[in-house]
């Protein structure tokens, strides 16, 4: 079935977590630019997550440290890895993922949007 303006997919790389948005009204391909760790992930929220530990909401409905809970979602707030209550395993995963982005792909012009 050919894509329509009502169909949009998000492809996420499980290695570097880069996302590519395909489809939508203009059937564009949008690849957001590199973002630093402080601006890359939202804080994960779920009833079963402890309130005293801040987890990063990753991709595939999991935290960066691998927790998957029913009803978990990203919050409206950034996950800040430098905070004292940030999950250590999420911090470690964030550093590994950040190192995977090639230096040449970190500039504003490295990721682009292309319309059909």
C-alpha positions as a printed NumPy array, in Angstrom:
array([[ 0.   ,  0.   ,  0.   ],
       [ 1.49 ,  3.364, -0.945],
       [ 2.088,  5.804,  1.945],
       [-0.547,  8.451,  2.511],
       [-0.551, 11.757,  4.352],
       [-2.124,  9.974,  7.301],
       [ 0.606,  7.376,  7.649],
       [ 3.865,  8.169,  9.396],
       [ 6.558,  5.861, 10.705],
       [ 9.441,  6.494, 13.046],
       [12.501,  4.349, 12.493],
       [14.899,  4.232, 15.424],
       [18.41 ,  2.854, 15.363],
       [18.949,  0.486, 18.291],
       [22.689,  1.165, 18.14 ],
       [22.939,  4.988, 18.221],
       [19.238,  5.796, 18.867],
       [19.033,  8.18 , 15.909],
       [15.467,  8.465, 14.693],
       [14.122,  8.965, 11.195],
       [10.541, 10.12 , 10.614],
       [ 9.058,  8.933,  7.319],
       [ 5.7  ,  9.891,  5.862],
       [ 3.151, 12.342,  7.12 ],
       [ 1.365, 15.089,  5.245],
       [ 4.325, 16.   ,  3.013],
       [ 5.819, 12.499,  2.954],
       [ 9.105, 13.84 ,  4.148],
       [12.092, 12.112,  5.633],
       [13.214, 13.994,  8.725],
       [16.355, 13.1  , 10.589],
       [16.675, 15.238, 13.715],
       [20.163, 16.531, 14.482],
       [22.492, 15.248, 17.171],
       [21.557, 16.411, 20.652],
       [23.751, 16.342, 23.734],
       [22.888, 13.982, 26.583],
       [21.211, 16.794, 28.56 ],
       [18.774, 17.471, 25.701],
       [18.314, 14.05 , 24.195],
       [15.991, 12.141, 26.51 ],
       [12.915, 12.871, 28.539],
       [12.446, 11.525, 32.03 ],
       [10.501,  8.258, 32.093],
       [ 7.282,  8.198, 34.113],
       [ 5.236,  5.207, 35.25 ],
       [ 3.316,  4.352, 38.392],
       [ 5.705,  1.491, 39.164],
       [ 8.962,  3.459, 38.765],
       [10.474,  4.687, 42.037],
       [10.021,  8.44 , 42.488],
       [13.494,  8.919, 43.973],
       [15.365,  7.646, 40.858],
       [15.253,  9.471, 37.538],
       [15.276,  7.169, 34.488],
       [15.735,  8.218, 30.864],
       [12.956,  7.233, 28.464],
       [14.713,  5.622, 25.51 ],
       [13.15 ,  3.976, 22.493],
       [10.898,  0.956, 22.115],
       [ 9.026,  1.974, 25.314],
       [11.981,  1.227, 27.579],
       [14.285,  3.222, 29.775],
       [17.91 ,  3.422, 28.704],
       [18.734,  0.873, 31.419],
       [16.156, -1.55 , 29.989],
       [13.135, -1.192, 32.279],
       [ 9.839, -1.702, 30.477],
       [ 6.638, -1.01 , 32.406],
       [ 3.015, -0.961, 31.314],
       [ 1.889,  2.613, 30.844],
       [ 5.408,  4.093, 30.902],
       [ 5.813,  7.237, 28.839],
       [ 8.17 , 10.172, 28.425],
       [ 7.414, 13.123, 30.677],
       [ 7.377, 16.781, 29.692],
       [10.761, 17.219, 31.386],
       [14.316, 16.462, 30.312],
       [16.181, 13.62 , 31.951],
       [19.31 , 15.26 , 33.36 ],
       [22.205, 12.789, 33.692],
       [24.191, 15.119, 35.964],
       [21.536, 15.128, 38.688],
       [22.248, 13.14 , 41.836],
       [19.132, 11.002, 41.459],
       [19.818,  9.982, 37.836],
       [19.917,  6.224, 37.304],
       [23.537,  5.103, 37.026],
       [22.74 ,  2.448, 34.426],
       [20.865,  5.038, 32.32 ],
       [23.896,  7.347, 32.614],
       [26.231,  4.591, 31.428],
       [23.974,  3.721, 28.493],
       [23.639,  7.417, 27.569],
       [27.422,  7.809, 27.471],
       [27.866,  4.732, 25.28 ],
       [25.135,  5.869, 22.888],
       [26.558,  9.401, 22.777],
       [30.034,  8.086, 21.878],
       [28.551,  6.142, 18.945],
       [27.525,  9.302, 17.106],
       [30.359, 10.136, 14.685],
       [31.859, 13.579, 15.272],
       [31.222, 14.447, 11.6  ],
       [27.475, 13.841, 12.089],
       [27.077, 16.203, 15.053],
       [26.765, 19.497, 13.232],
       [23.403, 21.134, 12.567],
       [23.768, 20.458,  8.835],
       [24.562, 16.755,  9.265],
       [20.911, 15.695,  9.529],
       [18.344, 16.955,  7.074],
       [14.74 , 16.744,  5.976],
       [13.892, 15.679,  2.453],
       [10.445, 16.004,  0.889],
       [ 9.23 , 13.736, -1.878]])
